[in-house]
Amino acid sequence: MRRSVAKAALPLLLITALLASPACIFDPKEDPVIPPPVEIDWPDMTSEDDVIKTILLCYKYPKDTDAVSKYNALLHSDYFFGFADGDVDPGESPIMTRAQDIGSTERIFDAQTMLELNIEPEIGSWYDYTEIGGEPCEDCRATQPSYFIRAQFDDETKIFQSPVGKAEVMVIVSPDEADPTKWVLRAMYDLCVVQ
């Protein structure tokens, strides 16, 4: 009889010991503090500078629910990114299409654990740009700012970054096809060779 009472009490003693233990698996932990959502003042895209401001905001807040859609809407239907000479392996295309850029940017925004982009000057010195790839570019404007980008992904310890003080990009904008009062990114040419 005593033996069956001891057997019946054993699970109760184990549960009591687990609950009383400071390292107990049931030890309540404080919930992580979730900061309130950031109110982002997205540019209205009525000036050329709004294009650069929007890019910077997308990269500053990549986890914001609007970042991907704002970035995608920023790209003209004929948009492309041209890599600098030396940044492309032999046999690879020096051009990244709109679809490739969107896919790449979405992966970066999703996988980044640290992402920093600076473009200087943020307010561009714009000039007329009349053709892209030998084709006329009506009402296009261009600027050539310096930039610095640094990123880290998932659990990797490696940090990817552009050379400090050596990176430039040509930003070409044009009126939006759907709304000519707004500006979009028509093309970009990276003028930096990453070493």
N, CA and C atoms as an extended XYZ file, in Angstrom:
585
Properties=species:S:1:pos:R:3:atomname:S:1:resname:S:1:resid:I:1 pbc="F F F"
N         0.809       -1.186        0.000 N   MET     1
C         0.000        0.000        0.000 CA  MET     1
C         0.858        1.258        0.000 C   MET     1
N         1.854        1.277        0.885 N   ARG     2
C         2.744        2.443        0.914 CA  ARG     2
C         3.463        2.610       -0.400 C   ARG     2
N         3.794        1.480       -1.012 N   ARG     3
C         4.506        1.537       -2.278 CA  ARG     3
C         3.625        2.179       -3.354 C   ARG     3
N         2.349        1.876       -3.423 N   SER     4
C         1.478        2.472       -4.430 CA  SER     4
C         1.235        3.954       -4.149 C   SER     4
N         1.212        4.371       -2.869 N   VAL     5
C         1.071        5.793       -2.538 CA  VAL     5
C         2.320        6.552       -3.006 C   VAL     5
N         3.488        5.930       -2.799 N   ALA     6
C         4.741        6.570       -3.228 CA  ALA     6
C         4.787        6.689       -4.747 C   ALA     6
N         4.318        5.624       -5.438 N   LYS     7
C         4.288        5.679       -6.897 CA  LYS     7
C         3.341        6.771       -7.381 C   LYS     7
N         2.207        6.914       -6.743 N   ALA     8
C         1.237        7.929       -7.135 CA  ALA     8
C         1.758        9.328       -6.825 C   ALA     8
N         2.547        9.478       -5.760 N   ALA     9
C         3.054       10.790       -5.358 CA  ALA     9
C         4.261       11.219       -6.182 C   ALA     9
N         4.957       10.261       -6.801 N   LEU    10
C         6.177       10.580       -7.542 CA  LEU    10
C         5.933       11.588       -8.673 C   LEU    10
N         4.937       11.412       -9.546 N   PRO    11
C         4.712       12.427      -10.589 CA  PRO    11
C         4.381       13.804      -10.010 C   PRO    11
N         3.612       13.829       -8.923 N   LEU    12
C         3.267       15.096       -8.291 CA  LEU    12
C         4.513       15.783       -7.744 C   LEU    12
N         5.438       15.003       -7.149 N   LEU    13
C         6.691       15.572       -6.639 CA  LEU    13
C         7.555       16.119       -7.776 C   LEU    13
N         7.612       15.405       -8.911 N   LEU    14
C         8.400       15.877      -10.050 CA  LEU    14
C         7.839       17.188      -10.615 C   LEU    14
N         6.527       17.252      -10.728 N   ILE    15
C         5.900       18.473      -11.242 CA  ILE    15
C         6.157       19.633      -10.288 C   ILE    15
N         6.037       19.392       -8.962 N   THR    16
C         6.298       20.439       -7.968 CA  THR    16
C         7.745       20.893       -8.040 C   THR    16
N         8.674       19.945       -8.217 N   ALA    17
C        10.095       20.297       -8.309 CA  ALA    17
C        10.365       21.143       -9.555 C   ALA    17
N         9.745       20.781      -10.673 N   LEU    18
C         9.931       21.564      -11.898 CA  LEU    18
C         9.392       22.986      -11.752 C   LEU    18
N         8.207       23.098      -11.139 N   LEU    19
C         7.606       24.412      -10.972 CA  LEU    19
C         8.383       25.289       -9.999 C   LEU    19
N         8.986       24.681       -8.981 N   ALA    20
C         9.719       25.437       -7.970 CA  ALA    20
C        11.147       25.752       -8.404 C   ALA    20
N        11.660       25.047       -9.391 N   SER    21
C        13.049       25.241       -9.826 CA  SER    21
C        13.214       26.578      -10.539 C   SER    21
N        14.304       27.329      -10.230 N   PRO    22
C        14.507       28.603      -10.920 CA  PRO    22
C        14.827       28.424      -12.401 C   PRO    22
N        15.310       27.272      -12.800 N   ALA    23
C        15.629       27.024      -14.208 CA  ALA    23
C        14.518       26.222      -14.870 C   ALA    23
N        13.368       26.275      -14.317 N   CYS    24
C        12.231       25.504      -14.802 CA  CYS    24
C        11.842       25.903      -16.212 C   CYS    24
N        11.402       24.931      -16.983 N   ILE    25
C        10.992       25.232      -18.346 CA  ILE    25
C         9.720       26.076      -18.374 C   ILE    25
N         9.010       26.108      -17.242 N   PHE    26
C         7.805       26.909      -17.165 CA  PHE    26
C         8.079       28.300      -16.605 C   PHE    26
N         9.343       28.605      -16.361 N   ASP    27
C         9.720       29.898      -15.812 CA  ASP    27
C         9.274       30.985      -16.786 C   ASP    27
N         8.417       31.877      -16.343 N   PRO    28
C         7.940       32.889      -17.294 CA  PRO    28
C         9.066       33.858      -17.675 C   PRO    28
N         9.126       34.154      -18.915 N   LYS    29
C        10.093       35.128      -19.420 CA  LYS    29
C         9.310       36.368      -19.820 C   LYS    29
N         9.982       37.490      -19.760 N   GLU    30
C         9.316       38.706      -20.214 CA  GLU    30
C         9.160       38.655      -21.721 C   GLU    30
N         8.009       39.081      -22.185 N   ASP    31
C         7.789       39.153      -23.623 CA  ASP    31
C         8.717       40.211      -24.203 C   ASP    31
N         9.244       39.954      -25.408 N   PRO    32
C        10.093       40.980      -26.009 CA  PRO    32
C         9.287       42.262      -26.249 C   PRO    32
N         9.954       43.365      -26.061 N   VAL    33
C         9.295       44.645      -26.277 CA  VAL    33
C         9.256       44.912      -27.775 C   VAL    33
N         8.070       45.080      -28.300 N   ILE    34
C         7.892       45.350      -29.725 CA  ILE    34
C         7.654       46.848      -29.868 C   ILE    34
N         8.585       47.518      -30.567 N   PRO    35
C         8.400       48.960      -30.713 CA  PRO    35
C         7.165       49.274      -31.559 C   PRO    35
N         6.572       50.420      -31.309 N   PRO    36
C         5.404       50.789      -32.125 CA  PRO    36
C         5.840       51.002      -33.567 C   PRO    36
N         4.930       50.799      -34.513 N   PRO    37
C         5.297       51.001      -35.914 CA  PRO    37
C         5.744       52.442      -36.158 C   PRO    37
N         6.727       52.574      -37.029 N   VAL    38
C         7.250       53.888      -37.369 CA  VAL    38
C         6.335       54.519      -38.409 C   VAL    38
N         5.983       55.754      -38.189 N   GLU    39
C         5.190       56.493      -39.170 CA  GLU    39
C         6.154       57.072      -40.200 C   GLU    39
N         6.116       56.561      -41.407 N   ILE    40
C         7.032       57.004      -42.454 CA  ILE    40
C         6.327       58.032      -43.323 C   ILE    40
N         6.995       59.148      -43.510 N   ASP    41
C         6.460       60.211      -44.362 CA  ASP    41
C         7.007       59.978      -45.770 C   ASP    41
N         6.325       59.120      -46.529 N   TRP    42
C         6.781       58.788      -47.875 CA  TRP    42
C         6.645       60.001      -48.795 C   TRP    42
N         7.665       60.269      -49.608 N   PRO    43
C         7.593       61.394      -50.543 CA  PRO    43
C         6.450       61.222      -51.539 C   PRO    43
N         5.975       62.347      -52.080 N   ASP    44
C         4.861       62.282      -53.031 CA  ASP    44
C         5.327       62.095      -54.475 C   ASP    44
N         6.624       61.997      -54.694 N   MET    45
C         7.237       61.694      -55.997 CA  MET    45
C         7.051       62.809      -57.022 C   MET    45
N         6.829       64.032      -56.562 N   THR    46
C         6.643       65.144      -57.493 CA  THR    46
C         7.945       65.854      -57.855 C   THR    46
N         9.068       65.407      -57.279 N   SER    47
C        10.363       65.973      -57.659 CA  SER    47
C        11.359       64.839      -57.871 C   SER    47
N        12.412       65.139      -58.621 N   GLU    48
C        13.448       64.138      -58.873 CA  GLU    48
C        14.059       63.640      -57.560 C   GLU    48
N        14.246       64.557      -56.606 N   ASP    49
C        14.855       64.188      -55.325 CA  ASP    49
C        14.007       63.184      -54.543 C   ASP    49
N        12.685       63.174      -54.785 N   ASP    50
C        11.816       62.217      -54.095 CA  ASP    50
C        12.196       60.775      -54.421 C   ASP    50
N        12.770       60.547      -55.595 N   VAL    51
C        13.190       59.192      -55.973 CA  VAL    51
C        14.291       58.718      -55.027 C   VAL    51
N        15.296       59.550      -54.827 N   ILE    52
C        16.402       59.170      -53.931 CA  ILE    52
C        15.915       59.063      -52.492 C   ILE    52
N        15.063       59.983      -52.062 N   LYS    53
C        14.523       59.921      -50.700 CA  LYS    53
C        13.752       58.628      -50.475 C   LYS    53
N        12.996       58.186      -51.466 N   THR    54
C        12.215       56.946      -51.334 CA  THR    54
C        13.132       55.736      -51.256 C   THR    54
N        14.169       55.699      -52.086 N   ILE    55
C        15.135       54.590      -52.012 CA  ILE    55
C        15.725       54.517      -50.605 C   ILE    55
N        16.152       55.665      -50.082 N   LEU    56
C        16.760       55.697      -48.748 CA  LEU    56
C        15.776       55.227      -47.671 C   LEU    56
N        14.525       55.640      -47.762 N   LEU    57
C        13.530       55.205      -46.777 CA  LEU    57
C        13.269       53.703      -46.862 C   LEU    57
N        13.204       53.166      -48.091 N   CYS    58
C        13.001       51.727      -48.250 CA  CYS    58
C        14.136       50.939      -47.596 C   CYS    58
N        15.355       51.409      -47.777 N   TYR    59
C        16.509       50.726      -47.187 CA  TYR    59
C        16.623       50.975      -45.682 C   TYR    59
N        16.132       52.093      -45.206 N   LYS    60
C        16.167       52.376      -43.772 CA  LYS    60
C        15.129       51.548      -43.022 C   LYS    60
N        13.993       51.310      -43.653 N   TYR    61
C        12.896       50.559      -43.026 CA  TYR    61
C        12.510       49.353      -43.893 C   TYR    61
N        13.438       48.418      -44.135 N   PRO    62
C        13.156       47.314      -45.063 CA  PRO    62
C        12.056       46.368      -44.588 C   PRO    62
N        11.776       46.335      -43.292 N   LYS    63
C        10.734       45.441      -42.768 CA  LYS    63
C         9.366       46.115      -42.720 C   LYS    63
N         9.307       47.396      -43.061 N   ASP    64
C         8.027       48.087      -43.109 CA  ASP    64
C         7.144       47.429      -44.167 C   ASP    64
N         5.866       47.325      -43.874 N   THR    65
C         4.956       46.638      -44.797 CA  THR    65
C         4.861       47.321      -46.161 C   THR    65
N         5.187       48.610      -46.235 N   ASP    66
C         5.106       49.332      -47.507 CA  ASP    66
C         6.431       49.396      -48.268 C   ASP    66
N         7.538       49.006      -47.647 N   ALA    67
C         8.859       49.197      -48.259 CA  ALA    67
C         8.979       48.516      -49.622 C   ALA    67
N         8.576       47.263      -49.713 N   VAL    68
C         8.709       46.534      -50.981 CA  VAL    68
C         7.805       47.136      -52.048 C   VAL    68
N         6.560       47.432      -51.699 N   SER    69
C         5.645       47.982      -52.713 CA  SER    69
C         6.076       49.379      -53.146 C   SER    69
N         6.587       50.192      -52.217 N   LYS    70
C         7.078       51.528      -52.580 CA  LYS    70
C         8.280       51.408      -53.512 C   LYS    70
N         9.181       50.455      -53.212 N   TYR    71
C        10.356       50.267      -54.069 CA  TYR    71
C         9.924       49.800      -55.464 C   TYR    71
N         9.040       48.820      -55.516 N   ASN    72
C         8.584       48.298      -56.808 CA  ASN    72
C         7.906       49.387      -57.645 C   ASN    72
N         7.084       50.223      -57.006 N   ALA    73
C         6.383       51.289      -57.720 CA  ALA    73
C         7.337       52.383      -58.194 C   ALA    73
N         8.502       52.424      -57.600 N   LEU    74
C         9.504       53.429      -57.937 CA  LEU    74
C        10.180       53.153      -59.283 C   LEU    74
N        10.111       51.908      -59.752 N   LEU    75
C        10.846       51.506      -60.954 CA  LEU    75
C         9.986       51.608      -62.213 C   LEU    75
N        10.483       52.337      -63.180 N   HIS    76
C         9.865       52.465      -64.503 CA  HIS    76
C         9.725       51.068      -65.122 C   HIS    76
N         8.774       50.879      -66.008 N   SER    77
C         8.578       49.549      -66.619 CA  SER    77
C         9.796       49.097      -67.430 C   SER    77
N        10.591       50.043      -67.943 N   ASP    78
C        11.805       49.704      -68.695 CA  ASP    78
C        13.078       49.849      -67.861 C   ASP    78
N        12.925       49.939      -66.555 N   TYR    79
C        14.073       50.129      -65.657 CA  TYR    79
C        15.085       48.989      -65.796 C   TYR    79
N        16.357       49.346      -65.633 N   PHE    80
C        17.421       48.347      -65.511 CA  PHE    80
C        18.541       48.934      -64.669 C   PHE    80
N        19.362       48.045      -64.129 N   PHE    81
C        20.544       48.436      -63.354 CA  PHE    81
C        21.765       47.956      -64.120 C   PHE    81
N        22.685       48.860      -64.423 N   GLY    82
C        23.908       48.511      -65.141 CA  GLY    82
C        25.079       48.403      -64.184 C   GLY    82
N        25.705       47.233      -64.145 N   PHE    83
C        26.855       47.023      -63.270 CA  PHE    83
C        28.098       47.678      -63.846 C   PHE    83
N        29.014       48.054      -62.969 N   ALA    84
C        30.292       48.629      -63.393 CA  ALA    84
C        31.156       47.539      -64.023 C   ALA    84
N        32.040       47.973      -64.944 N   ASP    85
C        32.999       47.025      -65.533 CA  ASP    85
C        33.802       46.395      -64.405 C   ASP    85
N        33.995       45.106      -64.482 N   GLY    86
C        34.762       44.408      -63.462 CA  GLY    86
C        33.917       43.831      -62.344 C   GLY    86
N        32.644       44.241      -62.240 N   ASP    87
C        31.762       43.696      -61.204 CA  ASP    87
C        30.993       42.471      -61.670 C   ASP    87
N        31.180       42.120      -62.927 N   VAL    88
C        30.421       41.002      -63.495 CA  VAL    88
C        31.407       39.910      -63.904 C   VAL    88
N        31.084       38.682      -63.524 N   ASP    89
C        31.914       37.546      -63.925 CA  ASP    89
C        31.793       37.327      -65.428 C   ASP    89
N        32.851       36.777      -66.059 N   PRO    90
C        32.782       36.507      -67.499 CA  PRO    90
C        31.561       35.660      -67.848 C   PRO    90
N        30.870       36.060      -68.892 N   GLY    91
C        29.690       35.326      -69.342 CA  GLY    91
C        28.396       35.789      -68.704 C   GLY    91
N        28.470       36.601      -67.645 N   GLU    92
C        27.255       37.102      -67.003 CA  GLU    92
C        26.858       38.441      -67.607 C   GLU    92
N        25.582       38.746      -67.547 N   SER    93
C        25.077       40.001      -68.118 CA  SER    93
C        25.460       41.185      -67.233 C   SER    93
N        25.894       42.291      -67.842 N   PRO    94
C        26.190       43.490      -67.064 CA  PRO    94
C        24.916       44.273      -66.705 C   PRO    94
N        23.756       43.751      -67.096 N   ILE    95
C        22.473       44.423      -66.862 CA  ILE    95
C        21.589       43.559      -65.970 C   ILE    95
N        20.991       44.178      -64.958 N   MET    96
C        19.990       43.514      -64.135 CA  MET    96
C        18.644       44.130      -64.514 C   MET    96
N        17.711       43.284      -64.922 N   THR    97
C        16.397       43.757      -65.353 CA  THR    97
C        15.570       44.237      -64.158 C   THR    97
N        14.457       44.861      -64.466 N   ARG    98
C        13.535       45.316      -63.421 CA  ARG    98
C        13.099       44.145      -62.539 C   ARG    98
N        12.689       43.052      -63.168 N   ALA    99
C        12.225       41.885      -62.402 CA  ALA    99
C        13.341       41.314      -61.531 C   ALA    99
N        14.553       41.234      -62.056 N   GLN   100
C        15.686       40.732      -61.279 CA  GLN   100
C        15.998       41.667      -60.109 C   GLN   100
N        15.944       42.966      -60.357 N   ASP   101
C        16.214       43.941      -59.295 CA  ASP   101
C        15.174       43.824      -58.185 C   ASP   101
N        13.903       43.714      -58.563 N   ILE   102
C        12.842       43.584      -57.563 CA  ILE   102
C        13.047       42.314      -56.742 C   ILE   102
N        13.322       41.193      -57.402 N   GLY   103
C        13.555       39.940      -56.683 CA  GLY   103
C        14.744       40.033      -55.747 C   GLY   103
N        15.834       40.624      -56.221 N   SER   104
C        17.032       40.782      -55.412 CA  SER   104
C        16.767       41.685      -54.209 C   SER   104
N        16.077       42.786      -54.433 N   THR   105
C        15.780       43.720      -53.348 CA  THR   105
C        14.868       43.083      -52.310 C   THR   105
N        13.866       42.330      -52.751 N   GLU   106
C        12.973       41.649      -51.804 CA  GLU   106
C        13.753       40.657      -50.953 C   GLU   106
N        14.698       39.920      -51.567 N   ARG   107
C        15.526       38.978      -50.795 CA  ARG   107
C        16.402       39.719      -49.792 C   ARG   107
N        16.976       40.840      -50.206 N   ILE   108
C        17.812       41.634      -49.300 CA  ILE   108
C        16.977       42.128      -48.121 C   ILE   108
N        15.809       42.700      -48.405 N   PHE   109
C        14.956       43.226      -47.335 CA  PHE   109
C        14.526       42.117      -46.379 C   PHE   109
N        14.262       40.937      -46.908 N   ASP   110
C        13.794       39.827      -46.085 CA  ASP   110
C        14.913       39.218      -45.236 C   ASP   110
N        16.113       39.067      -45.799 N   ALA   111
C        17.188       38.342      -45.125 CA  ALA   111
C        18.134       39.227      -44.323 C   ALA   111
N        18.062       40.529      -44.491 N   GLN   112
C        19.034       41.403      -43.832 CA  GLN   112
C        18.857       41.397      -42.318 C   GLN   112
N        19.991       41.441      -41.631 N   THR   113
C        19.977       41.668      -40.185 CA  THR   113
C        20.590       43.027      -39.878 C   THR   113
N        21.247       43.596      -40.873 N   MET   114
C        21.787       44.950      -40.774 CA  MET   114
C        21.863       45.489      -42.197 C   MET   114
N        21.318       46.673      -42.396 N   LEU   115
C        21.291       47.255      -43.735 CA  LEU   115
C        21.428       48.768      -43.601 C   LEU   115
N        22.431       49.302      -44.261 N   GLU   116
C        22.683       50.741      -44.196 CA  GLU   116
C        23.005       51.234      -45.601 C   GLU   116
N        22.309       52.268      -46.021 N   LEU   117
C        22.571       52.894      -47.313 CA  LEU   117
C        22.624       54.394      -47.114 C   LEU   117
N        23.708       54.994      -47.567 N   ASN   118
C        23.839       56.449      -47.561 CA  ASN   118
C        24.074       56.901      -48.992 C   ASN   118
N        23.392       57.951      -49.392 N   ILE   119
C        23.588       58.546      -50.707 CA  ILE   119
C        23.877       60.027      -50.472 C   ILE   119
N        25.006       60.486      -50.999 N   GLU   120
C        25.421       61.883      -50.806 CA  GLU   120
C        25.737       62.524      -52.147 C   GLU   120
N        25.224       63.642      -52.450 N   PRO   121
C        24.205       64.342      -51.668 CA  PRO   121
C        22.831       63.733      -51.918 C   PRO   121
N        22.020       63.762      -50.883 N   GLU   122
C        20.658       63.228      -51.015 CA  GLU   122
C        19.829       64.096      -51.965 C   GLU   122
N        20.098       65.384      -51.944 N   ILE   123
C        19.446       66.304      -52.879 CA  ILE   123
C        20.377       66.429      -54.076 C   ILE   123
N        19.904       65.972      -55.238 N   GLY   124
C        20.774       65.867      -56.407 CA  GLY   124
C        20.980       67.158      -57.167 C   GLY   124
N        22.079       67.177      -57.896 N   SER   125
C        22.336       68.235      -58.870 CA  SER   125
C        21.947       67.601      -60.207 C   SER   125
N        20.735       67.842      -60.653 N   TRP   126
C        20.159       67.147      -61.791 CA  TRP   126
C        20.487       67.853      -63.104 C   TRP   126
N        20.666       67.055      -64.141 N   TYR   127
C        20.894       67.595      -65.484 CA  TYR   127
C        20.103       66.747      -66.479 C   TYR   127
N        19.849       67.318      -67.661 N   ASP   128
C        19.093       66.609      -68.691 CA  ASP   128
C        19.897       65.411      -69.189 C   ASP   128
N        19.194       64.310      -69.425 N   TYR   129
C        19.816       63.088      -69.925 CA  TYR   129
C        18.979       62.626      -71.107 C   TYR   129
N        19.540       62.648      -72.301 N   THR   130
C        18.713       62.531      -73.503 CA  THR   130
C        18.578       61.130      -74.087 C   THR   130
N        19.476       60.200      -73.724 N   GLU   131
C        19.327       58.849      -74.282 CA  GLU   131
C        19.868       57.793      -73.330 C   GLU   131
N        19.264       56.623      -73.433 N   ILE   132
C        19.696       55.460      -72.644 CA  ILE   132
C        19.901       54.319      -73.616 C   ILE   132
N        21.112       53.797      -73.657 N   GLY   133
C        21.422       52.674      -74.550 CA  GLY   133
C        21.156       52.984      -76.004 C   GLY   133
N        21.392       54.226      -76.409 N   GLY   134
C        21.190       54.610      -77.804 CA  GLY   134
C        19.760       54.979      -78.155 C   GLY   134
N        18.845       54.829      -77.197 N   GLU   135
C        17.434       55.169      -77.426 CA  GLU   135
C        17.121       56.508      -76.760 C   GLU   135
N        16.271       57.336      -77.393 N   PRO   136
C        15.912       58.613      -76.773 CA  PRO   136
C        15.239       58.397      -75.418 C   PRO   136
N        15.544       59.264      -74.493 N   CYS   137
C        14.930       59.226      -73.162 CA  CYS   137
C        14.289       60.592      -72.934 C   CYS   137
N        13.009       60.666      -73.245 N   GLU   138
C        12.303       61.936      -73.203 CA  GLU   138
C        12.095       62.403      -71.766 C   GLU   138
N        12.441       63.657      -71.501 N   ASP   139
C        12.283       64.290      -70.180 CA  ASP   139
C        13.071       63.595      -69.072 C   ASP   139
N        14.121       62.866      -69.421 N   CYS   140
C        14.926       62.196      -68.397 CA  CYS   140
C        15.890       63.184      -67.754 C   CYS   140
N        16.178       62.930      -66.481 N   ARG   141
C        17.120       63.743      -65.712 CA  ARG   141
C        18.070       62.784      -65.009 C   ARG   141
N        19.295       63.231      -64.766 N   ALA   142
C        20.286       62.367      -64.139 CA  ALA   142
C        21.078       63.129      -63.082 C   ALA   142
N        21.633       62.369      -62.151 N   THR   143
C        22.548       62.895      -61.138 CA  THR   143
C        23.535       61.783      -60.818 C   THR   143
N        24.673       62.154      -60.252 N   GLN   144
C        25.722       61.176      -59.989 CA  GLN   144
C        26.217       61.292      -58.553 C   GLN   144
N        25.453       60.784      -57.578 N   PRO   145
C        25.879       60.894      -56.183 CA  PRO   145
C        26.844       59.772      -55.786 C   PRO   145
N        27.532       60.010      -54.693 N   SER   146
C        28.328       58.960      -54.059 CA  SER   146
C        27.392       58.148      -53.174 C   SER   146
N        27.770       56.914      -52.918 N   TYR   147
C        26.958       56.106      -52.002 CA  TYR   147
C        27.852       55.191      -51.183 C   TYR   147
N        27.290       54.734      -50.086 N   PHE   148
C        27.942       53.727      -49.250 CA  PHE   148
C        26.852       52.766      -48.807 C   PHE   148
N        27.089       51.481      -49.011 N   ILE   149
C        26.124       50.477      -48.568 CA  ILE   149
C        26.854       49.425      -47.750 C   ILE   149
N        26.195       48.999      -46.682 N   ARG   150
C        26.735       47.948      -45.822 CA  ARG   150
C        25.567       47.038      -45.445 C   ARG   150
N        25.808       45.720      -45.472 N   ALA   151
C        24.729       44.777      -45.173 CA  ALA   151
C        25.272       43.511      -44.538 C   ALA   151
N        24.429       42.898      -43.740 N   GLN   152
C        24.713       41.600      -43.139 CA  GLN   152
C        23.423       40.795      -43.237 C   GLN   152
N        23.557       39.479      -43.450 N   PHE   153
C        22.380       38.660      -43.713 CA  PHE   153
C        22.293       37.460      -42.790 C   PHE   153
N        21.061       37.150      -42.387 N   ASP   154
C        20.741       35.995      -41.546 CA  ASP   154
C        21.705       35.912      -40.376 C   ASP   154
N        22.333       34.737      -40.182 N   ASP   155
C        23.252       34.562      -39.054 CA  ASP   155
C        24.704       34.706      -39.468 C   ASP   155
N        24.940       35.197      -40.661 N   GLU   156
C        26.313       35.323      -41.136 CA  GLU   156
C        27.055       36.390      -40.344 C   GLU   156
N        28.352       36.169      -40.180 N   THR   157
C        29.169       37.173      -39.514 CA  THR   157
C        29.812       38.113      -40.521 C   THR   157
N        29.829       37.714      -41.788 N   LYS   158
C        30.446       38.535      -42.820 CA  LYS   158
C        29.592       39.770      -43.096 C   LYS   158
N        30.264       40.912      -43.223 N   ILE   159
C        29.595       42.158      -43.574 CA  ILE   159
C        30.015       42.524      -44.995 C   ILE   159
N        29.028       42.767      -45.843 N   PHE   160
C        29.276       43.184      -47.223 CA  PHE   160
C        29.179       44.705      -47.265 C   PHE   160
N        30.148       45.349      -47.921 N   GLN   161
C        30.065       46.796      -48.035 CA  GLN   161
C        30.813       47.296      -49.256 C   GLN   161
N        30.400       48.474      -49.696 N   SER   162
C        31.063       49.111      -50.828 CA  SER   162
C        32.334       49.789      -50.327 C   SER   162
N        33.275       50.028      -51.231 N   PRO   163
C        34.494       50.724      -50.817 CA  PRO   163
C        34.178       52.131      -50.318 C   PRO   163
N        34.716       52.476      -49.179 N   VAL   164
C        34.438       53.780      -48.586 CA  VAL   164
C        35.004       54.887      -49.474 C   VAL   164
N        34.159       55.845      -49.814 N   GLY   165
C        34.578       57.005      -50.584 CA  GLY   165
C        34.857       56.762      -52.054 C   GLY   165
N        34.596       55.543      -52.555 N   LYS   166
C        34.917       55.242      -53.946 CA  LYS   166
C        33.684       54.879      -54.780 C   LYS   166
N        32.546       54.785      -54.166 N   ALA   167
C        31.364       54.302      -54.871 CA  ALA   167
C        30.516       55.460      -55.377 C   ALA   167
N        30.201       55.413      -56.664 N   GLU   168
C        29.295       56.391      -57.264 CA  GLU   168
C        28.281       55.649      -58.113 C   GLU   168
N        27.134       56.270      -58.276 N   VAL   169
C        26.088       55.685      -59.095 CA  VAL   169
C        25.449       56.789      -59.929 C   VAL   169
N        25.121       56.466      -61.162 N   MET   170
C        24.360       57.405      -61.978 CA  MET   170
C        22.893       57.034      -61.821 C   MET   170
N        22.107       57.984      -61.372 N   VAL   171
C        20.671       57.796      -61.174 CA  VAL   171
C        19.956       58.558      -62.282 C   VAL   171
N        19.147       57.846      -63.055 N   ILE   172
C        18.398       58.475      -64.146 CA  ILE   172
C        16.911       58.332      -63.836 C   ILE   172
N        16.215       59.447      -63.830 N   VAL   173
C        14.784       59.442      -63.529 CA  VAL   173
C        14.016       59.962      -64.738 C   VAL   173
N        12.739       59.615      -64.781 N   SER   174
C        11.861       60.126      -65.838 CA  SER   174
C        10.458       60.245      -65.264 C   SER   174
N         9.583       60.958      -65.954 N   PRO   175
C         8.193       61.020      -65.494 CA  PRO   175
C         7.555       59.620      -65.502 C   PRO   175
N         6.694       59.392      -64.541 N   ASP   176
C         5.976       58.117      -64.442 CA  ASP   176
C         5.056       57.968      -65.655 C   ASP   176
N         5.041       56.764      -66.221 N   GLU   177
C         4.189       56.509      -67.395 CA  GLU   177
C         2.703       56.701      -67.079 C   GLU   177
N         2.301       56.327      -65.863 N   ALA   178
C         0.890       56.416      -65.491 CA  ALA   178
C         0.495       57.807      -65.016 C   ALA   178
N         1.471       58.569      -64.490 N   ASP   179
C         1.175       59.902      -63.970 CA  ASP   179
C         2.389       60.798      -64.210 C   ASP   179
N         2.394       61.557      -65.310 N   PRO   180
C         3.564       62.374      -65.669 CA  PRO   180
C         3.939       63.462      -64.662 C   PRO   180
N         3.094       63.683      -63.642 N   THR   181
C         3.449       64.661      -62.611 CA  THR   181
C         4.367       64.052      -61.558 C   THR   181
N         4.569       62.742      -61.639 N   LYS   182
C         5.416       62.037      -60.665 CA  LYS   182
C         6.652       61.487      -61.348 C   LYS   182
N         7.717       61.310      -60.561 N   TRP   183
C         8.992       60.816      -61.069 CA  TRP   183
C         9.229       59.379      -60.636 C   TRP   183
N         9.891       58.616      -61.510 N   VAL   184
C        10.271       57.234      -61.204 CA  VAL   184
C        11.724       57.009      -61.625 C   VAL   184
N        12.250       55.916      -61.176 N   LEU   185
C        13.633       55.551      -61.489 CA  LEU   185
C        13.662       54.863      -62.850 C   LEU   185
N        14.318       55.490      -63.813 N   ARG   186
C        14.366       54.950      -65.183 CA  ARG   186
C        15.519       53.969      -65.362 C   ARG   186
N        16.684       54.293      -64.774 N   ALA   187
C        17.846       53.401      -64.868 CA  ALA   187
C        18.879       53.833      -63.839 C   ALA   187
N        19.765       52.912      -63.512 N   MET   188
C        20.911       53.225      -62.651 CA  MET   188
C        22.131       52.545      -63.233 C   MET   188
N        23.263       53.236      -63.169 N   TYR   189
C        24.540       52.666      -63.567 CA  TYR   189
C        25.489       52.755      -62.387 C   TYR   189
N        25.971       51.610      -61.930 N   ASP   190
C        26.947       51.600      -60.846 CA  ASP   190
C        28.296       51.974      -61.442 C   ASP   190
N        28.931       52.964      -60.872 N   LEU   191
C        30.223       53.424      -61.379 CA  LEU   191
C        31.355       52.984      -60.466 C   LEU   191
N        31.052       52.052      -59.555 N   CYS   192
C        32.031       51.585      -58.575 CA  CYS   192
C        32.411       50.150      -58.875 C   CYS   192
N        33.699       49.856      -58.891 N   VAL   193
C        34.146       48.477      -59.028 CA  VAL   193
C        34.444       47.952      -57.634 C   VAL   193
N        33.669       46.961      -57.176 N   VAL   194
C        33.873       46.373      -55.852 CA  VAL   194
C        35.092       45.467      -55.911 C   VAL   194
N        36.013       45.666      -54.967 N   GLN   195
C        37.246       44.848      -54.957 CA  GLN   195
C        37.320       44.006      -53.719 C   GLN   195
